[in-house]
Amino acid sequence: MTEPVFGSEKKGSIRDIPLPGTSGSEEPKALNLQKKEKPTVKNDLKGWEKMGRKNKKRGPKIAAALIIFLVLFFIISGFVHKAEIDVTPRQESAAIAQTFKASNTGEEGTLAFSRVSPLNTTETFFIKGSIEENVQTKASGKITVKNTTDSSQRFIPNTRFETPAGLVYRTPRSVVIPAQGETEITVIADIPGSEYNAESGMTFKLPGLEGTPGYNTFSAFQSGPMTGGFSGVITTATEDEIEAGTNTVTAQLEQKLQNELLKKIPSGFIVTTDMMSISKITVNTKPNQDKGGIDLVAEGAIEAVMFKKESFDNFVASSVLKDYTPGQSVTITNSPDITMRIITDDFDVAEDNEFEFSLRSPKEGAQFVWNIQIEAVKEAVAGQDESFVTQGLVTEIAGSGVATVSISPFWKSKIPKNINKIEVTINNSN
């Protein structure tokens, strides 16, 4: 068989040349030079369906979360919702130079007054002795008088109280013994002498009531030592020294009586010195041989009428302020600077039922400030718009002036309906 001649064979392609390491019988693998095929439309639709199903499941969750958020937002907003109201009360000054009338019943056109319970007290002043003389002094001390009747009883000055031994003591001033009650009073021995001195234990009857039912319904017993009774030569003071000492102890006693009475005035009431009446003061001389001189013992009683300050302030306001409306409440802030005088002649503080008095204000006048009821403000503004309040709602409340409002949280425009979330401050600084 003849060998093929090079060049005479069937022409072929370069692809027919076998590569090293391959057999000549194997077809060479074609190189895959193409890009990956894209997913079919069918596969894309399946992906969107899956995403749609996921979104459908997430949608209700997002809506629920949003609802919960809104609910919590409103709950928290309601919890922190509050308002602060600052109200400045109305103020006015007025000159006063008028006369008014007071009565114990407070009848129309008058200011009601009440009485302060009488107060008794003593004051002692010592004088160093400078001379010797024969002295006759009377003992004095405290006794308690009891009344077992259903009516009060007034005893006139010098009413006698007698011991079973016949020693007589007298009360230097008028006293009232309340029904079914008792009163401690001071008595003075009828005559000088040390025999009237006693530490305790004496009992008394009222000889002036003998032969009447009162003789057995009134009784008395010693409630303090009887001292000062003396008859003999002692170291004493001159008349001028005693007179000067008497003036001193009297002034001291008057001041003491006023101070003690003021301590008894209940809160919310007012009384002035002109509304007080001091009974006649008695001064007794008692030897004090231990100190080498004498004691001047002054005793007196004080009674007074008083006004309830709230009633007084509103009564005066209704008389001197043009724009005052009955039922409003005001306070006179400088009432201590207003001068009051009882102008009724011979007014008996203990007995009379009415009197006239004058008032004179200082140069700047009486200063009136309206009293604002905090609860009334709360009820008036609850649930209202902030602008509505600042434009005049609060000023419609009696006596209120300018009002400022602060609401939180800041996005709220209305005041809470719950009055417990409203804080009202009354600004009296001006």
C-alpha positions as CSV (number, residue, x, y, z in Angstrom):
1,M,0.0,0.0,0.0
2,T,1.4,3.2,-1.1
3,E,2.0,5.8,1.6
4,P,0.2,9.0,1.3
5,V,2.2,11.8,0.1
6,F,2.4,14.9,2.4
7,G,0.2,17.5,1.0
8,S,-1.9,15.1,-1.0
9,E,-4.1,14.1,1.9
10,K,-7.6,15.5,2.5
11,K,-7.5,18.9,3.8
12,G,-8.7,19.5,7.3
13,S,-9.1,22.1,10.0
14,I,-6.6,23.0,12.7
15,R,-9.2,21.6,15.0
16,D,-8.2,18.2,13.6
17,I,-4.7,18.4,14.9
18,P,-4.5,16.4,18.1
19,L,-3.3,18.0,21.2
20,P,-0.5,16.5,23.2
21,G,-1.6,13.9,25.6
22,T,-4.7,13.0,23.6
23,S,-5.4,10.1,21.4
24,G,-5.9,10.9,17.9
25,S,-9.3,9.2,17.9
26,E,-10.9,11.5,20.5
27,E,-12.8,14.5,19.5
28,P,-11.5,17.6,21.2
29,K,-13.8,19.3,23.7
30,A,-15.2,22.6,22.6
31,L,-14.5,25.6,24.9
32,N,-17.5,27.0,26.6
33,L,-17.1,30.7,26.0
34,Q,-20.8,31.6,26.6
35,K,-22.2,33.4,29.7
36,K,-24.6,31.6,32.1
37,E,-28.1,31.7,31.1
38,K,-30.5,34.0,32.9
39,P,-33.3,32.5,35.1
40,T,-36.4,31.9,33.2
41,V,-39.4,34.2,33.6
42,K,-41.2,31.3,35.3
43,N,-38.5,31.2,38.1
44,D,-38.7,35.1,38.5
45,L,-42.5,34.9,39.1
46,K,-42.0,32.3,41.8
47,G,-39.5,34.6,43.7
48,W,-42.0,37.5,43.6
49,E,-44.7,35.2,44.9
50,K,-42.5,34.2,47.8
51,M,-41.7,37.9,48.6
52,G,-45.4,38.8,48.3
53,R,-46.3,36.1,50.8
54,K,-43.6,37.4,53.2
55,N,-44.8,41.0,52.8
56,K,-48.4,39.9,53.5
57,K,-47.3,38.3,56.7
58,R,-45.2,41.3,57.8
59,G,-47.9,43.9,57.0
60,P,-50.3,43.0,59.9
61,K,-47.3,42.9,62.3
62,I,-46.3,46.4,61.3
63,A,-49.9,47.7,61.6
64,A,-50.2,46.1,65.1
65,A,-46.9,47.6,66.2
66,L,-48.0,51.0,65.0
67,I,-51.3,50.7,66.9
68,I,-49.5,49.7,70.0
69,F,-47.1,52.6,69.6
70,L,-50.0,55.0,69.2
71,V,-51.8,53.6,72.2
72,L,-48.7,53.8,74.4
73,F,-48.1,57.4,73.1
74,F,-51.6,58.5,74.1
75,I,-51.4,56.7,77.4
76,I,-48.0,58.3,78.2
77,S,-49.2,61.7,77.0
78,G,-52.2,61.4,79.2
79,F,-50.1,60.4,82.1
80,V,-47.7,63.3,81.8
81,H,-50.4,65.8,80.8
82,K,-50.6,68.6,83.4
83,A,-51.0,72.3,83.6
84,E,-49.7,75.0,85.9
85,I,-51.8,78.1,86.4
86,D,-50.3,81.3,88.0
87,V,-53.0,83.7,89.1
88,T,-52.4,87.2,90.3
89,P,-55.3,88.4,92.5
90,R,-56.9,91.7,92.0
91,Q,-55.6,94.4,94.4
92,E,-56.9,97.9,95.3
93,S,-56.2,100.6,97.8
94,A,-58.8,103.0,99.3
95,A,-58.7,105.8,101.9
96,I,-60.8,105.2,104.9
97,A,-62.2,107.9,107.2
98,Q,-65.6,106.7,108.2
99,T,-67.8,105.7,111.1
100,F,-69.3,102.2,111.4
101,K,-71.7,100.4,113.7
102,A,-71.1,97.1,115.5
103,S,-73.5,94.8,117.3
104,N,-73.4,91.5,119.1
105,T,-76.0,90.0,116.8
106,G,-74.5,91.2,113.5
107,E,-77.8,92.6,112.3
108,E,-77.9,94.1,108.8
109,G,-75.7,97.1,108.3
110,T,-73.6,96.3,111.4
111,L,-70.4,94.3,112.0
112,A,-70.8,91.4,114.4
113,F,-68.6,91.4,117.5
114,S,-68.0,88.8,120.3
115,R,-66.6,89.1,123.8
116,V,-63.3,87.9,125.2
117,S,-63.6,86.2,128.6
118,P,-62.6,88.5,131.4
119,L,-59.0,88.1,132.7
120,N,-57.7,88.9,136.2
121,T,-54.1,89.2,137.2
122,T,-51.7,90.9,139.7
123,E,-48.4,92.7,139.6
124,T,-46.1,93.3,142.6
125,F,-43.6,96.1,143.0
126,F,-41.1,96.2,145.9
127,I,-40.1,99.4,147.7
128,K,-37.1,99.5,150.0
129,G,-38.1,100.9,153.4
130,S,-36.8,104.2,154.5
131,I,-38.8,105.0,157.7
132,E,-40.5,103.1,160.5
133,E,-44.1,103.5,161.3
134,N,-47.1,101.8,162.8
135,V,-48.7,100.0,159.9
136,Q,-52.1,98.5,159.5
137,T,-52.4,96.3,156.4
138,K,-55.1,93.9,155.2
139,A,-54.5,90.3,154.1
140,S,-55.6,89.3,150.6
141,G,-55.6,86.1,148.6
142,K,-57.5,83.9,146.1
143,I,-60.8,82.1,146.7
144,T,-62.9,80.1,144.2
145,V,-66.7,80.7,144.1
146,K,-69.0,78.0,142.9
147,N,-72.5,78.4,141.4
148,T,-74.8,75.4,141.4
149,T,-77.7,77.3,139.8
150,D,-78.7,77.3,136.1
151,S,-78.2,81.1,135.9
152,S,-75.0,83.2,136.0
153,Q,-74.7,85.6,138.9
154,R,-72.9,88.9,139.1
155,F,-71.6,90.1,142.5
156,I,-71.1,93.8,143.1
157,P,-67.9,95.2,144.5
158,N,-67.4,94.7,148.2
159,T,-69.5,91.5,148.3
160,R,-68.7,89.8,151.6
161,F,-67.3,86.2,152.0
162,E,-67.3,84.9,155.6
163,T,-65.5,82.0,157.2
164,P,-67.1,79.8,159.9
165,A,-64.8,81.6,162.4
166,G,-66.3,84.9,161.5
167,L,-63.4,86.4,159.4
168,V,-64.8,88.5,156.6
169,Y,-63.2,89.1,153.3
170,R,-64.5,91.3,150.4
171,T,-64.1,91.3,146.7
172,P,-62.8,94.7,145.4
173,R,-64.7,94.5,142.1
174,S,-67.7,93.2,140.3
175,V,-67.4,89.5,139.3
176,V,-69.6,87.1,137.3
177,I,-70.0,83.5,138.4
178,P,-71.2,81.4,135.4
179,A,-74.2,79.0,135.7
180,Q,-73.2,75.6,137.0
181,G,-69.6,76.8,137.1
182,E,-66.9,78.5,139.2
183,T,-64.6,81.5,139.1
184,E,-61.4,82.3,141.0
185,I,-61.4,85.8,142.5
186,T,-59.3,87.9,144.8
187,V,-60.6,89.0,148.2
188,I,-59.3,91.4,150.8
189,A,-59.6,91.1,154.6
190,D,-62.3,93.3,156.1
191,I,-59.8,94.7,158.7
192,P,-56.0,94.7,159.1
193,G,-54.3,92.1,161.2
194,S,-52.1,89.0,160.8
195,E,-55.0,86.8,162.0
196,Y,-56.4,87.0,158.5
197,N,-53.3,85.4,157.0
198,A,-53.8,81.7,156.2
199,E,-52.0,79.3,153.9
200,S,-55.1,77.2,153.0
201,G,-58.2,75.4,154.2
202,M,-60.7,78.2,154.7
203,T,-64.3,77.9,153.4
204,F,-66.8,80.7,152.9
205,K,-70.5,81.6,152.8
206,L,-72.1,84.8,151.5
207,P,-73.8,86.5,154.4
208,G,-75.5,88.9,152.0
209,L,-77.5,86.1,150.6
210,E,-78.7,84.8,154.0
211,G,-82.4,84.2,154.0
212,T,-82.5,83.7,150.2
213,P,-82.3,80.5,148.1
214,G,-78.8,81.6,146.9
215,Y,-77.4,81.3,150.4
216,N,-77.1,77.5,149.9
217,T,-76.4,77.5,146.1
218,F,-73.3,79.6,146.3
219,S,-70.2,78.6,148.2
220,A,-66.5,79.4,148.1
221,F,-63.2,77.9,149.3
222,Q,-59.7,79.1,149.7
223,S,-57.6,78.5,146.5
224,G,-54.4,80.5,147.4
225,P,-52.6,81.8,150.5
226,M,-54.0,84.8,152.4
227,T,-51.0,87.1,153.0
228,G,-50.1,90.7,153.9
229,G,-52.2,91.1,157.0
230,F,-50.2,93.1,159.6
231,S,-50.7,95.4,162.5
232,G,-47.6,96.9,164.2
233,V,-44.4,98.8,163.6
234,I,-42.6,98.1,160.3
235,T,-40.0,99.5,158.0
236,T,-41.9,101.2,155.3
237,A,-41.6,104.0,152.6
238,T,-42.6,107.6,152.5
239,E,-45.9,108.7,150.9
240,D,-44.0,110.1,147.9
241,E,-42.2,106.8,147.4
242,I,-45.4,104.9,147.7
243,E,-47.2,107.2,145.2
244,A,-44.4,106.8,142.7
245,G,-44.4,103.1,143.2
246,T,-48.1,102.9,142.8
247,N,-47.9,104.7,139.4
248,T,-45.2,102.3,138.3
249,V,-46.9,99.1,139.3
250,T,-50.2,100.4,137.8
251,A,-48.6,100.9,134.4
252,Q,-46.9,97.5,134.6
253,L,-50.2,95.8,135.4
254,E,-52.0,97.5,132.6
255,Q,-49.4,96.3,130.1
256,K,-49.4,92.9,131.6
257,L,-53.2,92.7,131.3
258,Q,-53.1,93.7,127.7
259,N,-50.4,91.2,126.9
260,E,-52.1,88.4,128.7
261,L,-55.4,89.2,127.0
262,L,-53.9,89.1,123.5
263,K,-52.6,85.6,124.2
264,K,-56.2,84.5,124.7
265,I,-57.5,85.9,121.3
266,P,-58.3,83.0,119.0
267,S,-56.6,82.8,115.7
268,G,-58.4,84.7,113.0
269,F,-59.8,87.4,115.3
270,I,-58.6,91.0,115.9
271,V,-58.7,93.3,118.9
272,T,-57.2,96.7,119.5
273,T,-56.4,98.5,122.7
274,D,-59.4,100.7,122.2
275,M,-61.6,97.6,122.3
276,M,-60.2,96.6,125.7
277,S,-61.5,97.8,129.1
278,I,-59.4,97.6,132.2
279,S,-61.4,97.6,135.5
280,K,-60.4,99.9,138.3
281,I,-57.0,98.8,139.5
282,T,-56.5,98.4,143.2
283,V,-53.1,98.7,144.9
284,N,-52.5,97.2,148.3
285,T,-49.5,97.7,150.5
286,K,-48.0,94.6,152.2
287,P,-45.1,94.6,154.6
288,N,-42.1,92.7,153.4
289,Q,-39.9,92.5,156.5
290,D,-37.7,89.8,155.0
291,K,-36.5,92.4,152.4
292,G,-36.9,95.4,154.7
293,G,-39.6,97.3,152.9
294,I,-43.0,96.9,151.4
295,D,-44.7,95.2,148.4
296,L,-47.2,97.1,146.4
297,V,-49.6,94.5,145.0
298,A,-51.7,95.8,142.1
299,E,-54.7,93.8,140.9
300,G,-57.0,94.5,137.9
301,A,-59.2,92.8,135.4
302,I,-59.5,93.3,131.7
303,E,-62.4,92.6,129.3
304,A,-62.6,93.2,125.5
305,V,-64.7,92.8,122.4
306,M,-63.2,91.4,119.2
307,F,-64.0,91.0,115.5
308,K,-63.5,88.1,113.2
309,K,-60.9,89.4,110.8
310,E,-62.5,87.8,107.7
311,S,-65.8,89.5,108.6
312,F,-64.1,92.8,109.4
313,D,-62.2,92.9,106.1
314,N,-65.2,92.1,104.0
315,F,-67.5,94.5,105.9
316,V,-65.1,97.4,105.4
317,A,-64.6,96.5,101.7
318,S,-68.3,96.5,101.1
319,S,-68.5,100.0,102.6
320,V,-65.5,101.6,100.8
321,L,-64.9,99.8,97.5
322,K,-67.1,100.7,94.6
323,D,-66.5,97.5,92.7
324,Y,-66.9,95.1,95.6
325,T,-69.7,92.5,95.1
326,P,-71.3,90.9,98.2
327,G,-70.0,87.4,98.7
328,Q,-66.5,88.2,97.5
329,S,-63.7,87.6,100.0
330,V,-60.9,90.1,100.5
331,T,-58.0,90.7,102.9
332,I,-56.8,94.0,104.3
333,T,-53.1,93.4,104.3
334,N,-52.2,96.5,106.4
335,S,-55.0,96.3,109.0
336,P,-52.6,96.9,111.9
337,D,-51.9,100.3,110.4
338,I,-55.6,101.3,110.5
339,T,-56.6,103.3,113.6
340,M,-59.8,102.3,115.3
341,R,-61.6,104.2,118.0
342,I,-64.8,103.3,119.8
343,I,-66.8,106.6,119.8
344,T,-69.9,105.5,121.8
345,D,-69.8,107.4,125.1
346,D,-69.7,105.2,128.2
347,F,-69.6,101.9,126.2
348,D,-69.6,99.0,128.7
349,V,-67.5,96.3,127.2
350,A,-69.1,93.7,129.5
351,E,-72.7,94.7,129.1
352,D,-73.6,96.8,126.0
353,N,-74.8,95.1,122.8
354,E,-73.8,97.7,120.2
355,F,-71.4,100.6,119.7
356,E,-70.1,102.9,117.0
357,F,-66.4,103.0,116.0
358,S,-64.3,105.0,113.6
359,L,-61.6,103.9,111.2
360,R,-58.8,105.9,109.8
361,S,-56.4,104.5,107.2
362,P,-52.8,105.5,106.8
363,K,-51.7,107.9,104.1
364,E,-51.3,105.2,101.5
365,G,-54.8,103.9,102.3
366,A,-56.1,100.5,103.2
367,Q,-54.6,97.7,101.0
368,F,-57.2,95.2,99.8
369,V,-56.3,91.9,98.1
370,W,-59.0,89.5,96.8
371,N,-58.9,86.0,98.0
372,I,-58.9,83.4,95.2
373,Q,-60.3,80.0,95.8
374,I,-57.9,77.5,94.2
375,E,-60.5,74.8,93.7
376,A,-62.7,77.3,91.9
377,V,-59.9,78.1,89.4
378,K,-59.3,74.4,88.8
379,E,-62.9,73.7,88.0
380,A,-63.2,76.8,85.8
381,V,-60.2,76.0,83.6
382,A,-60.4,72.1,83.4
383,G,-60.5,71.0,79.8
384,Q,-60.3,74.5,78.4
385,D,-58.0,75.7,75.6
386,E,-54.9,77.6,76.8
387,S,-55.7,80.7,74.8
388,F,-59.2,80.7,76.1
389,V,-57.9,80.8,79.6
390,T,-55.3,83.5,79.1
391,Q,-57.9,85.7,77.3
392,G,-60.1,86.1,80.2
393,L,-61.7,82.9,81.6
394,V,-59.9,83.1,84.9
395,T,-60.5,86.8,85.2
396,E,-64.2,86.0,85.4
397,I,-63.6,84.4,88.8
398,A,-64.3,86.9,91.5
399,G,-61.2,88.8,92.4
400,S,-58.8,87.2,89.9
401,G,-56.5,89.3,87.8
402,V,-53.8,88.3,85.3
403,A,-53.3,84.5,84.7
404,T,-50.5,82.6,83.0
405,V,-50.8,79.0,81.8
406,S,-48.1,76.4,81.2
407,I,-49.1,73.0,79.7
408,S,-47.0,69.9,79.3
409,P,-46.2,68.0,77.2
410,F,-45.6,70.9,74.8
411,W,-47.8,69.5,72.0
412,K,-50.9,69.7,74.2
413,S,-53.0,72.8,73.8
414,K,-55.8,72.0,76.3
415,I,-55.7,72.0,80.1
416,P,-56.4,68.5,81.6
417,K,-60.0,67.7,82.5
418,N,-58.7,66.0,85.6
419,I,-58.4,68.8,88.2
420,N,-55.9,66.7,90.1
421,K,-53.4,67.4,87.2
422,I,-53.9,71.1,87.5
423,E,-51.6,73.1,89.8
424,V,-52.8,76.6,90.7
425,T,-50.4,79.2,92.3
426,I,-51.8,82.4,93.8
427,N,-49.3,85.1,93.3
428,N,-49.5,87.6,96.1
429,S,-46.1,89.1,95.6
430,N,-47.3,92.4,94.1
